[in-house]
């Protein structure tokens, strides 16, 4: 049984959503990162103290995009990942990783600064630079969606799971303003039944599917 340690709005949603899309059995183990009490079970699997964490037998992984690639390689094939000889493969690979490396990671210091930093430091140089960089990278998403309904072309893929999380994170935290095409894109991706189930199970605590 695959176990995903995560939070209600964390990157674990990417993994749970993919598991739902692939129809794989799993359970969710909630982690409260703001609690003052130590979660020894969680710290034992990731002493670096960040989520998500995924356990699959003897396998332990702590990066959401790596988890997605592992699940696709281990339990595929799946239409969620174009084959390497598919013309959609380069765009798929680019946006799968852009969702984290080019968007979500850059948005984190912005959001953390605005929530946790002293008032005078909330709009510091580093956070402003990161936000400007994320907004520039958003232009790549915008250009791609002008050409196709999904980021790898006409079909929904794991790249859309990756980027959807980042766009929702930025919008919810008030640091990204999305245009009409991007909002329509999110309506398409989050309208999927697997997304609905992933959200329900991510919010429900320890759940077995």
C-alpha positions as CSV (number, residue, x, y, z in Angstrom):
1,X,0.0,0.0,0.0
2,X,1.4,3.4,-1.0
3,X,1.3,6.0,1.8
4,X,1.5,9.7,1.1
5,X,2.4,12.0,4.0
6,X,1.0,15.5,3.3
7,X,-1.1,18.5,4.2
8,X,-4.4,19.8,3.0
9,X,-2.9,22.3,0.7
10,X,0.6,20.9,0.2
11,X,2.4,19.5,-2.9
12,X,1.1,16.0,-1.7
13,X,-2.0,16.9,-3.7
14,X,0.0,16.3,-6.9
15,X,0.8,12.8,-5.9
16,X,-2.6,11.9,-4.6
17,X,-4.2,13.3,-7.7
18,X,-1.9,11.2,-9.9
19,X,-2.7,8.1,-7.8
20,X,-6.4,8.8,-8.4
21,X,-5.9,9.3,-12.1
22,X,-3.9,6.0,-12.3
23,X,-6.4,4.1,-10.1
24,X,-3.7,2.9,-7.7
25,X,-4.5,2.0,-4.0
26,X,-3.1,4.4,-1.5
27,X,-3.6,6.0,1.9
28,X,-3.1,9.6,3.0
29,X,-1.4,10.5,6.3
30,X,-1.9,14.1,7.4
31,X,1.0,16.1,8.8
32,X,0.5,19.3,10.6
33,X,3.6,21.4,9.9
34,X,2.5,24.1,12.3
35,X,2.0,21.9,15.3
36,X,4.3,22.4,18.3
37,X,4.2,18.6,18.9
38,X,6.9,16.5,17.2
39,X,5.5,14.0,14.7
40,X,8.0,11.2,15.2
41,X,6.6,8.9,12.5
42,X,6.9,11.7,10.0
43,X,10.4,12.8,11.2
44,X,11.6,9.2,10.9
45,X,10.8,9.1,7.2
46,X,12.0,12.7,6.4
47,X,14.2,14.3,9.0
48,X,14.5,17.3,6.7
49,X,11.0,18.1,7.9
50,X,9.1,18.9,4.7
51,X,6.2,17.3,2.8
52,X,5.2,15.4,0.9
53,X,6.7,12.0,1.7
54,X,5.7,8.9,-0.2
55,X,6.3,5.3,1.0
56,X,5.9,2.4,-1.4
57,X,7.2,-0.8,0.2
58,X,10.9,-0.2,0.8
59,X,10.9,3.0,-1.3
60,X,10.9,6.4,0.4
61,X,10.7,9.6,-1.7
62,X,10.4,13.3,-0.7
63,X,10.0,15.3,-3.9
64,X,6.6,15.6,-5.5
65,X,7.7,15.6,-9.2
66,X,10.1,12.7,-8.6
67,X,7.3,10.8,-7.0
68,X,5.1,11.4,-10.0
69,X,7.8,10.2,-12.4
70,X,8.4,7.1,-10.2
71,X,4.8,6.2,-10.1
72,X,4.4,6.5,-13.9
73,X,7.6,4.5,-14.5
74,X,6.8,1.8,-11.9
75,X,3.1,1.4,-12.5
76,X,2.6,2.6,-16.0
77,X,2.3,2.9,-18.9
78,X,-0.3,5.6,-18.7
79,X,-1.7,8.2,-21.1
80,X,-0.7,10.7,-18.4
81,X,2.9,10.5,-19.8
82,X,3.6,10.6,-23.5
83,X,6.1,8.1,-24.7
84,X,9.6,9.5,-25.5
85,X,9.0,9.3,-29.3
86,X,5.7,11.1,-29.0
87,X,5.9,14.7,-30.4
88,X,4.2,15.9,-27.1
89,X,7.0,14.5,-25.0
90,X,9.3,17.5,-24.9
91,X,6.5,19.9,-23.8
92,X,5.3,17.3,-21.3
93,X,8.8,17.1,-19.7
94,X,9.3,20.8,-19.7
95,X,6.0,21.7,-18.0
96,X,6.1,18.7,-15.6
97,X,9.2,20.3,-14.1
98,X,8.3,23.9,-14.7
99,X,5.3,23.5,-12.3
100,X,7.8,23.1,-9.5
101,X,11.2,24.4,-10.4
102,X,9.9,27.4,-12.3
103,X,6.8,28.3,-10.4
104,X,6.0,26.8,-7.0
105,X,9.5,26.9,-5.7
106,X,9.9,30.5,-6.6
107,X,6.6,31.4,-5.0
108,X,7.4,29.8,-1.7
109,X,9.8,32.6,-0.4
110,X,7.2,35.2,-1.5
111,X,4.4,33.5,0.4
112,X,6.5,32.6,3.5
113,X,7.8,36.2,3.7
114,X,4.4,37.7,3.5
115,X,3.0,35.4,6.2
116,X,5.8,34.8,8.7
117,X,8.3,37.6,8.2
118,X,8.3,40.8,10.4
119,X,6.2,43.5,8.8
120,X,9.2,45.5,7.6
121,X,10.7,42.4,5.8
122,X,7.7,41.0,4.1
123,X,8.5,42.6,0.7
124,X,12.2,42.0,0.8
125,X,14.5,42.1,-2.2
126,X,14.8,38.3,-2.4
127,X,11.0,37.7,-2.3
128,X,10.4,40.4,-4.9
129,X,13.0,38.9,-7.2
130,X,11.4,35.5,-6.8
131,X,8.0,36.8,-7.6
132,X,9.2,38.7,-10.7
133,X,10.9,35.5,-11.9
134,X,7.8,33.4,-11.3
135,X,5.6,35.9,-13.2
136,X,8.1,35.8,-16.2
137,X,7.9,32.0,-16.2
138,X,4.1,32.2,-16.2
139,X,4.4,33.6,-19.7
140,X,5.6,30.2,-20.9
141,X,2.4,28.6,-19.6
142,X,0.4,31.5,-21.2
143,X,2.0,31.0,-24.6
144,X,1.5,27.2,-24.5
145,X,-2.2,27.5,-23.6
146,X,-2.6,29.8,-26.6
147,X,-1.7,26.9,-28.7
148,X,-3.4,23.9,-27.0
149,X,-5.9,23.2,-24.3
150,X,-3.3,21.4,-22.2
151,X,0.3,21.9,-21.6
152,X,1.5,18.9,-23.7
153,X,-1.1,19.3,-26.4
154,X,-4.7,18.1,-26.7
155,X,-4.5,15.5,-23.9
156,X,-4.4,16.0,-20.2
157,X,-1.1,14.7,-18.7
158,X,0.8,14.7,-15.4
159,X,2.4,18.0,-16.5
160,X,-1.0,19.6,-16.0
161,X,-1.2,18.2,-12.5
162,X,2.2,19.8,-11.7
163,X,1.3,23.2,-13.1
164,X,-2.3,23.3,-11.9
165,X,-1.0,23.0,-8.3
166,X,1.5,25.9,-8.8
167,X,-1.1,28.2,-10.4
168,X,-3.7,27.4,-7.7
169,X,-1.1,28.0,-5.0
170,X,-0.1,31.4,-6.5
171,X,-3.7,32.5,-7.0
172,X,-4.9,31.4,-3.6
173,X,-2.0,33.2,-1.9
174,X,-2.7,36.3,-3.8
175,X,0.7,36.5,-5.6
176,X,-0.3,35.5,-9.1
177,X,-3.1,37.0,-11.2
178,X,-4.3,34.7,-13.8
179,X,-5.9,35.7,-17.1
180,X,-9.1,34.3,-18.6
181,X,-7.3,31.5,-20.5
182,X,-5.5,30.4,-17.4
183,X,-8.7,30.4,-15.4
184,X,-10.4,28.4,-18.1
185,X,-7.5,26.0,-18.0
186,X,-7.8,25.5,-14.3
187,X,-11.5,24.9,-14.7
188,X,-10.7,22.1,-17.2
189,X,-8.0,20.4,-15.0
190,X,-9.8,20.7,-11.7
191,X,-13.1,19.6,-13.2
192,X,-11.8,16.1,-13.4
193,X,-13.3,13.4,-11.2
194,X,-9.8,12.3,-10.0
195,X,-9.1,15.8,-8.8
196,X,-12.3,15.9,-6.8
197,X,-11.5,12.6,-5.2
198,X,-7.9,13.7,-4.5
199,X,-9.2,16.8,-2.8
200,X,-11.7,14.9,-0.7
201,X,-9.1,12.3,0.5
202,X,-6.4,14.9,1.0
203,X,-8.7,16.8,3.4
204,X,-10.0,13.7,5.2
205,X,-6.9,12.6,7.2
206,X,-5.7,9.0,7.2
207,X,-7.7,7.5,4.4
208,X,-7.4,4.2,2.5
209,X,-8.5,4.1,-1.2
